[in-house]
């Protein structure tokens, strides 16, 4: 088995960091879009059932 150099570990670390950053951006965008979608009454009624169970409408 070949011995890995510091450059190899740095390269792997940089790649993993880019992948994690991409995942983080995608998750933040999905969270933002879902929160914005819940501001639309038709979407909110379709996605959640809580509004119809409350006494006062939103």
DSSP file (Angstrom, degrees, kcal/mol; ACC not computed):
  #  RESIDUE AA STRUCTURE BP1 BP2  ACC     N-H-->O    O-->H-N    N-H-->O    O-->H-N    TCO  KAPPA ALPHA  PHI   PSI    X-CA   Y-CA   Z-CA
    1    1 A X              0   0    0      0, 0.0     2,-0.1     0, 0.0     0, 0.0   0.000 360.0 360.0 360.0 130.5    0.0    0.0    0.0
    2    2 A X        -     0   0    0      1,-0.1     2,-0.4     0, 0.0     0, 0.0  -0.410 360.0-116.9 -74.3 145.2    1.4    3.4   -1.0
    3    3 A X        -     0   0    0     -2,-0.1     2,-0.3     1,-0.0    -1,-0.1  -0.653  28.5-131.0 -82.1 133.8    2.1    6.0    1.6
    4    4 A X        -     0   0    0     -2,-0.4     2,-0.1     1,-0.1    -1,-0.0  -0.622  17.1-139.3 -87.8 144.6    0.0    9.1    1.2
    5    5 A X     >  -     0   0    0     -2,-0.3     4,-1.8     1,-0.1     3,-0.2  -0.451  28.1-104.0 -94.6 171.4    1.6   12.5    1.3
    6    6 A X  H  > S+     0   0    0      1,-0.2     4,-2.4     2,-0.2     5,-0.2   0.845 121.7  59.4 -62.3 -34.2    0.4   15.7    2.9
    7    7 A X  H  > S+     0   0    0      2,-0.2     4,-2.5     1,-0.2    -1,-0.2   0.895 103.3  51.6 -61.9 -40.0   -0.6   17.0   -0.5
    8    8 A X  H  > S+     0   0    0      2,-0.2     4,-2.5     1,-0.2    -2,-0.2   0.938 111.3  46.1 -62.4 -46.6   -2.9   14.0   -1.0
    9    9 A X  H  X S+     0   0    0     -4,-1.8     4,-2.5     1,-0.2    -2,-0.2   0.873 112.4  51.0 -65.3 -36.8   -4.6   14.6    2.4
   10   10 A X  H  X S+     0   0    0     -4,-2.4     4,-2.5     2,-0.2    -1,-0.2   0.906 110.6  49.3 -65.7 -41.4   -4.9   18.3    1.6
   11   11 A X  H  X S+     0   0    0     -4,-2.5     4,-2.2     2,-0.2    -2,-0.2   0.924 112.9  46.3 -63.5 -45.2   -6.5   17.5   -1.8
   12   12 A X  H  X S+     0   0    0     -4,-2.5     4,-2.6     1,-0.2     5,-0.2   0.921 112.9  50.5 -63.1 -43.4   -8.9   15.1   -0.2
   13   13 A X  H  X S+     0   0    0     -4,-2.5     4,-2.4     1,-0.2    -2,-0.2   0.899 109.7  50.2 -62.4 -41.8   -9.8   17.6    2.5
   14   14 A X  H  X S+     0   0    0     -4,-2.5     4,-2.1     2,-0.2    -1,-0.2   0.903 111.4  48.7 -63.2 -41.1  -10.4   20.4   -0.1
   15   15 A X  H  X S+     0   0    0     -4,-2.2     4,-2.3     2,-0.2    -2,-0.2   0.933 112.1  47.6 -65.0 -46.1  -12.7   18.1   -2.1
   16   16 A X  H  X S+     0   0    0     -4,-2.6     4,-2.5     1,-0.2    -2,-0.2   0.893 110.7  53.0 -62.2 -39.8  -14.7   17.1    1.0
   17   17 A X  H  X S+     0   0    0     -4,-2.4     4,-2.3    -5,-0.2    -1,-0.2   0.911 108.9  48.8 -62.8 -43.1  -14.9   20.7    2.1
   18   18 A X  H  X S+     0   0    0     -4,-2.1     4,-2.3     2,-0.2    -2,-0.2   0.906 111.8  49.4 -63.4 -41.7  -16.3   21.8   -1.3
   19   19 A X  H  X S+     0   0    0     -4,-2.3     4,-2.4     2,-0.2    -2,-0.2   0.926 112.2  47.6 -64.1 -44.2  -18.9   18.9   -1.2
   20   20 A X  H  X S+     0   0    0     -4,-2.5     4,-2.4     1,-0.2    -2,-0.2   0.880 111.0  51.4 -65.1 -38.2  -20.0   19.9    2.3
   21   21 A X  H  X S+     0   0    0     -4,-2.3     4,-2.3     2,-0.2    -1,-0.2   0.906 110.2  49.6 -64.2 -41.1  -20.3   23.6    1.3
   22   22 A X  H  X S+     0   0    0     -4,-2.3     4,-2.4     2,-0.2    -2,-0.2   0.927 111.2  48.8 -62.9 -45.3  -22.4   22.6   -1.7
   23   23 A X  H  X S+     0   0    0     -4,-2.4     4,-2.5     1,-0.2    -2,-0.2   0.908 110.8  51.3 -60.8 -42.4  -24.7   20.5    0.5
   24   24 A X  H  X S+     0   0    0     -4,-2.4     4,-2.4     2,-0.2    -1,-0.2   0.912 110.5  47.9 -61.7 -44.1  -25.0   23.3    3.0
   25   25 A X  H  X S+     0   0    0     -4,-2.3     4,-2.4     2,-0.2    -1,-0.2   0.909 112.2  49.6 -64.6 -42.2  -26.0   25.8    0.3
   26   26 A X  H  X S+     0   0    0     -4,-2.4     4,-2.4     2,-0.2    -2,-0.2   0.922 112.3  47.6 -63.5 -43.9  -28.5   23.4   -1.2
   27   27 A X  H  X S+     0   0    0     -4,-2.5     4,-2.3     2,-0.2    -2,-0.2   0.895 112.0  49.3 -65.4 -40.1  -30.1   22.8    2.3
   28   28 A X  H  X S+     0   0    0     -4,-2.4     4,-2.4     2,-0.2    -1,-0.2   0.904 111.9  49.1 -64.8 -40.5  -30.2   26.5    3.1
   29   29 A X  H  X S+     0   0    0     -4,-2.4     4,-2.6     2,-0.2    -2,-0.2   0.904 111.3  49.6 -64.9 -40.7  -31.9   27.2   -0.3
   30   30 A X  H  X S+     0   0    0     -4,-2.4     4,-2.3     2,-0.2    -2,-0.2   0.899 111.4  49.2 -64.9 -40.0  -34.4   24.4    0.3
   31   31 A X  H  X S+     0   0    0     -4,-2.3     4,-2.2     2,-0.2    -2,-0.2   0.923 112.2  48.1 -64.6 -43.8  -35.2   25.7    3.8
   32   32 A X  H  X S+     0   0    0     -4,-2.4     4,-2.4     1,-0.2    -2,-0.2   0.925 113.1  47.6 -62.8 -45.5  -35.7   29.3    2.4
   33   33 A X  H  X S+     0   0    0     -4,-2.6     4,-2.4     1,-0.2    -1,-0.2   0.888 111.8  49.9 -64.8 -38.7  -37.9   28.0   -0.4
   34   34 A X  H  X S+     0   0    0     -4,-2.3     4,-1.6     2,-0.2    -1,-0.2   0.898 111.7  48.1 -68.7 -37.9  -40.0   25.9    1.9
   35   35 A X  H  < S+     0   0    0     -4,-2.2     4,-0.3     2,-0.2    -2,-0.2   0.890 112.9  48.2 -68.0 -38.5  -40.5   28.8    4.3
   36   36 A X  H >< S+     0   0    0     -4,-2.4     3,-1.2     1,-0.2     4,-0.3   0.887 109.1  53.9 -67.0 -37.9  -41.4   31.2    1.4
   37   37 A X  H >< S+     0   0    0     -4,-2.4     3,-1.5     1,-0.3     7,-0.3   0.852 100.8  60.3 -64.9 -33.5  -43.9   28.6    0.1
   38   38 A X  T 3< S+     0   0    0     -4,-1.6    -1,-0.3     1,-0.3    -2,-0.2   0.598  91.5  69.0 -71.7  -8.8  -45.6   28.4    3.5
   39   39 A X  T <  S+     0   0    0     -3,-1.2     2,-0.6    -4,-0.3    -1,-0.3   0.635  82.1  85.1 -80.5 -14.4  -46.4   32.1    3.2
   40   40 A X  S <> S-     0   0    0     -3,-1.5     4,-2.7    -4,-0.3     3,-0.3  -0.799  77.4-144.4 -89.5 119.9  -48.9   31.3    0.4
   41   41 A X  H  > S+     0   0    0     -2,-0.6     4,-2.5     1,-0.2     5,-0.2   0.863  96.5  51.4 -55.7 -41.4  -52.2   30.3    2.0
   42   42 A X  H  > S+     0   0    0      1,-0.2     4,-1.6     2,-0.2    -1,-0.2   0.908 113.8  44.4 -64.0 -41.0  -53.1   27.6   -0.6
   43   43 A X  H  > S+     0   0    0     -3,-0.3     4,-2.6    -6,-0.2     5,-0.3   0.917 112.1  52.5 -68.1 -43.1  -49.7   25.9   -0.2
   44   44 A X  H  X S+     0   0    0     -4,-2.7     4,-2.6    -7,-0.3    -2,-0.2   0.901 110.5  47.3 -61.6 -41.8  -49.9   26.2    3.6
   45   45 A X  H  < S+     0   0    0     -4,-2.5    -1,-0.2    -5,-0.2    -2,-0.2   0.854 114.3  47.8 -67.7 -33.5  -53.3   24.5    3.7
   46   46 A X  H  < S+     0   0    0     -4,-1.6    -2,-0.2    -5,-0.2    -1,-0.2   0.862 119.7  37.3 -73.5 -36.7  -52.2   21.8    1.3
   47   47 A X  H  < S+     0   0    0     -4,-2.6     2,-0.3    -5,-0.1    -2,-0.2   0.890 120.6  36.3 -85.6 -42.7  -48.9   21.0    3.2
   48   48 A X     <  -     0   0    0     -4,-2.6     4,-0.2    -5,-0.3    -1,-0.1  -0.821  52.6-161.5-115.9 152.9  -50.0   21.5    6.9
   49   49 A X  S  > S+     0   0    0     -2,-0.3     4,-0.6     1,-0.1     3,-0.1   0.328  72.9  91.1-107.8   5.1  -53.3   20.6    8.6
   50   50 A X  H >> S+     0   0    0      1,-0.2     3,-0.9     2,-0.2     4,-0.9   0.873  76.0  61.4 -72.4 -38.0  -52.7   22.8   11.6
   51   51 A X  H >4 S+     0   0    0      1,-0.3     3,-0.7     2,-0.2    -1,-0.2   0.882 103.0  50.1 -59.6 -39.6  -54.4   26.0   10.3
   52   52 A X  H 34 S+     0   0    0      1,-0.2    -1,-0.3    -4,-0.2    -2,-0.2   0.730 107.9  54.9 -73.1 -18.8  -57.8   24.3   10.0
   53   53 A X  H << S+     0   0    0     -3,-0.9    -1,-0.2    -4,-0.6    -2,-0.2   0.630  93.1  88.2 -86.6 -14.1  -57.5   23.0   13.5
   54   54 A X  S << S-     0   0    0     -4,-0.9     4,-0.1    -3,-0.7     3,-0.0  -0.489  76.9-132.8 -83.9 155.5  -56.9   26.5   15.0
   55   55 A X  S    S+     0   0    0     -2,-0.2     2,-0.5     1,-0.1    -1,-0.1   0.903  91.5  48.4 -74.1 -42.7  -59.8   28.8   16.0
   56   56 A X  S    S-     0   0    0      2,-0.0    -1,-0.1     1,-0.0    -2,-0.1  -0.859  88.2-123.5-103.5 130.7  -58.5   32.0   14.3
   57   57 A X              0   0    0     -2,-0.5    -5,-0.1     1,-0.1    -2,-0.1  -0.325 360.0 360.0 -69.3 156.3  -57.4   31.8   10.7
   58   58 A X              0   0    0     -4,-0.1    -1,-0.1   -17,-0.0   -17,-0.0   0.445 360.0 360.0 -76.4 360.0  -53.9   33.0    9.8
